[in-house]
Amino acid sequence: MQFTAALTRFEDNPLWGHHIPVPDAIAQAFLDEKQKRVVCDLNGTHSFQCALMPNGDGHYFVMVNAEIRKNMKLEVGDMLNVTLTKDESKYGLPMPEEFQELLHQDELADKYFHALTKGKQRSLLHIIGKPKSEAKRLEKAIVVAEYLKANEGVLDFKALNEAFRNYKPTF
C-alpha cells in the first residue's frame, strides 16, 4: 500500500521521535488482518522492517531512526513516497547468520531463544545484527547465547549489557 507523507517529529513525547504518520485506512487494512509488523520502503531506496505504532489517539505511525534519516539526508517536513507491505519474515527482523549458525549448533541456546516473546527475540536480533563487522556480530551472538543458557532463558537487558561489557573473546 502506497502513500505520500511528511517526516514528522513528536515534540511533546521524548520517547518517540521522528516518524511517518500512516493514513487511517492503510493502517486499518493491516490491523484488520492482525498485522502490525510491516516492511516500510521510503522513496524506493530504503527499506526496513518496523511496526505500526499507535499514537494514543486512534492513529498510527512508523518510526524512522537516525541512521535512515542520516543516510537519506531527511529533515522534518520532507515529503516521502512510502510503501508498506506485510512483513512475512519469521522474526520481524533479519536473523544474523552468525547467530543462526550458533543456534543451529547449540540446542539449549536455541530452546531458550525460541521460548522468548517475539518482541524480546527481535530486540536480541537487533542487538546482534547492528555491528557492521562479522567478528563483532559473532561476539554479540556468543554473549547472548551464553547469557540465555546461564540464566535459563530469563532475559534482563541490564544484566545482558553487563555481560557484553565483561566478555573477553577467546578467538
N, C-alpha and C positions, 0 to 999 in steps of 0.2 A: 504494500500500500504506500502510495507516494503523496507527499505534500510539501509545501514550502513554508518555512517558519524562520523566525529570527532567533539567534542565540540570545538567551536571556540570563539574568542573574537574580537570585533571591537576595534581596538586600536585608530583609528582616530575619533571616534564618542562617546563622553561621555554619550550621551543619551541612546544608545543601547549598551549592553554589551555582555554577554555570550549567545551564540546561536548555533543552528544546521543548516547548510545550507541544503536546500531541493533541491534534483535534479530537474532540469527544467521540465522534463517530468512528474514527480509526481505533482509538483506544478501546472503545466498547466492543468492536468486532473481535479484537484479540481476547478481551476479558470474557466475552460470551463463550469462547472456546476454552476457557480456563487456562489461558496462555498469557503469562506476564513476561516471560523471557523472550526477547526478540534479538534479531540482528539488525543493527542500525547502520545504514550506508549514508554518508554525507557527501554530496556533490559527486557521487560516483567514484570517489578517490579514497575515502577512508571508511572502512567497515569494522564494526566492533560488536561484541555481544554485550547485552545490557538488559535491564528490567524496566518495564513500565512502572513508574513510581507515582503513588498518589500524592497530591499536594495538600490534601486535607480539606479541600472544598469541592470534591467530586470530579476534579480534573486530573490529568496525568501528564507526566513529562519523562524524558530520558536525560540522564546526566551526561555531560561532556567534560572529560577530565582535562587536566592541564597539559598532558602530553599531546593529546589530539589537538587542542587549541593551539599549542605552540607549532606543531607540525603543519597545521593548516593556516597558521597566522590569523586566527579568528579573534574578533573583538565582539563585545556585547553589541547587539544590533545588526550584526552581519546576517544577511539572508542566506539560507541553506536549502538545497534540494534534498529532502530526506526520503529514504525508502526504508520501511520497516517490513521485515519478514519474520515468520515464525522461526524461533531457534530450535532446530531439530537435534542439536548435539546432546550427548548423554549427560554432560555436566553443566552446560551453560557457559563454559569457558574451555579453551583448548587444554587437553591433557599433555603436559610436558613429557617428551619422550623419555627423559631421564627418570621421571617418577613412574611412568608406565612400566618401564623395564624393572625398576626396583620392586614395584608391587607384584609384577609377574614372578619375581624370584623370591619374594618374602610373603608367604601365605598369611602370617599373623598381621603384618602391616596392612596388607590388602583387606583383611577382615575388618580391622579397626577403622580404616579409611572409609570403607563402604557402609559401615554402621553409622557414620556421622550423618547429620542432616545435609540436604543438598546445599544449603547456604554455607555451612562450615566446609564442605568439600570445595565449593567454589572459592572460598577465602584461602584455603590452603593451595589450591591450584594457582591462584593469583600470586601468592607469595613465592611459590616455587618457579613459576613461569616468568616472573618480572625481570630477573637479571638477563643481560644480553649474552654473557659468556656461558658456554656449556658447563664449564667447571663449577661456576657459581651456582647454576641451576642444580647440578648434581649434589653439591654441598647442601643446598637447601632441602632437596629431596631426602637425603640421608638423615638430616636432623629431624625432619618431620616424621619419617618412618620410625626412627629410634624413639622419638618423643612419644608417638602414639603407642608403641609397644611398652615403653616404660610406665606409661600412665593408663594402660589397659583401655585405650581409646577415649579417655576423658580429656577434653581439649580446653586448656586455659591459655589464651593468647599471651597473657603477661608472662607466664612460665615458659611458653614456647619461645618468646623473644629472648628470654634469659638463656635458653638452650642454644639459640643461634649465636649469642654473644660468647658463650663458653665453648663452642665447638672448636676442636683442634683437628684439622684434616690429617688423615694418615696416608693419603695418596699423593 
